[in-house]
Amino acid sequence: MTTPQYHAVQFYRDEQSLARTVARFLAEGLDAGQPGLVIATPAHTSTIVEQLAERGLDVNELRRTGELKFVDAQKMLDSFMVDGNADHARFKKTVGDLIEALCAGRPPCPVRAYGELVDLLWQDGNADAAIKLEMLWNQLAEAYDFSLLCGYAFGHFYKETRDPRYQDVRGQHSHVIDTVPELSV
């Protein structure tokens, strides 16, 4: 299995800590000339935008120039999920098209992406599809250059930290950002 150079997961307790982590991750990439992609709920997008602005970034200008793209996570899920499972071809086309659009005219072009598609699946009780989607992201790294940060609300794992699927989620990532002390590795 190929994994992106950086495929991290953050288990977060509150949305502010998540937004700070995502903003830092994106800002570091933008400073290095790497475009950013945010696949999040509207509420999280708003909080991330606030954190980026606090870091002195002009989010409207970054959007205008195509350096930063925001996508509604549920709408994206709806575009490639079939009968409760991610369709590999649809996923690859959907995300691949976004990465190609961000990088148009400037290869090589590593992208910084934040996504919470997997968390939405987990919240809906579809943990197996979430793990499969993590695997699809890793497979996508064979075709595209990106660093990926995934966010999972810790509250969805509170009673599941001993569940083998929780370990499967952790195992799909190259880095684990634990903001909850009892989960530290």
N, C-alpha and C positions, 0 to 999 in steps of 0.2 A: 504494500500500500504506500502510495506517495502522499505526503502531507505537505501543506504549504510550509514555507520556511518558518512562519509564525502563525499558528492556529491556537489561539488562547481562548480560555473560558473564564468568565467571572461569575461566581455565585454571589449575588448581591442581596443585601437586606433592604436597602432603601434606594429609591430612584436617584437621589442626589449623588450617592457614591458611585452608582453606575454611570451617570452623566459625566461626572468628573473623570472617571477612568476612560470613557469613550472619547471625551474632548481631548484629553492628553494624548491618547493613541492617534487620533486624527490629526491634531496639531503638529505632532512630531513628523508625521508623514507629509503634511502640507508644506511644512518648513523645508523638507528634503525634496520637494517637487513631485511628491506622489499624490495623485488625486484621491479623494475620499468618497466612499459610498456608505450610506447609512440606510439600513433596512430595518425600520422600527415602527412601533405604534405611533400614532400622532402625538399622544401624551409624552412619550419618551423623546420623540423628535424635538418637541418644544423645549424640553429640559436640556437636551444636548445642544441645541442652538444657543440657549442662554449661556451654557458653560463655554462654548466656543467664543461667544461675544465677550465674556469675562476675560478670556485669554487674549483679547485684542484683535480677534479675527473678524473681518467683514464678511459675514455669512452670505449676505445678498450678493456681494461682488463675486464671491467664490462660486455661488450658484450660477450667476450670469455668465462667468467665464468657463463654466463646465468643470471647474476643479473639484466641486463638491455636489453630490447628487443625493437626494433624499427620496426614498421609496417606502410606501405604506406596506408594512410587513404582511398584514392579512390579505391585501390585494395581491401581493406577490405569491403568497401561498396558494391562493385561489387559482392562480395562473398555471400552476404545475402539479397540483395535487389531484389524483384520480382515485376514487374509492378509498380515501383515507391513506393513500400512499403517494410518495413523491414519484412522479414519472421522470426517469433519468433524462431522457431526451428533452423533455420540456424544461426541466430544471437547467440543464446545460445551456440550452438556447436562451432562456430568460436571463440568467446571470451572465452568461458569456456575452450576450448583446450589450448588457450594461457596462461590463468591463471594457469591451471594444469601443463603445461610445466615449467612455471616459478617457481612453488612450488614443483616440483617433489622431493620426498624424504625428505621433511621438513615441514609437517603439524604441527601445524597450521601455516599459512603463509599469512598474510595480504599483499596485493599488492598495490602499488601506480600506478595509471594509469592516463595518460593524453590522451584525445581524442578530435578530431575536426571533427568527422563524422557528427555530427549534424549541424555544421556550413557549411559543404559542401552541405548538403541537403538544408539548408536555403538559401545559395547562389544560388542554382539551382531553387529557387522558390517553394520548396517543404517543406514549414513550417510545415504542418500537419504531414509529415513523420518524421521531426526532433523532434517534440514533442512526437510522438509515440516512437521514438528511445530512448528519455530520459526516458520514462516510462519503456521500456524494460531493460535499465540499472538498474533502480530501482528494477525491478522484479528479475534480475540476482543476486542482493544482497541477495536473499533468499537462494541461493546455494553457493555463493562464498564470501570470505572476501576480500574486496578491498575498497580503497579510490579513488575517481574519481574526476578529475578536467576537466571541459569542457571549451573550448574557442570559443567565438563568436566574430567576427569582428564587432565592434560597427557600422561601416559604413552601415552594412546591416539592422540596426535597426533605423537609424537616423529618418526616418519619421514614424516608426512603434511603438514608445514607448507607444502610446495610444492604439495600437492594442491589443485586448484581448489575442492573441497568444503570444505576448511578455510577458505578465504576466503569461501565462501558462508555458513558458520556465523558468521564475524565480521560479515559484511554484514547479517545479520538482526538485529543488536543496535545499540542507540543508544550503548552504552558498552562498552568492553572493559577488564576489570580483569586486567592481565597481572601474574602473580607470577613469571613466568619471563623473565629479562632478554632473552634472545635473541628473544623474541616481541614485544617492545615496539613500539608504533606511533609 
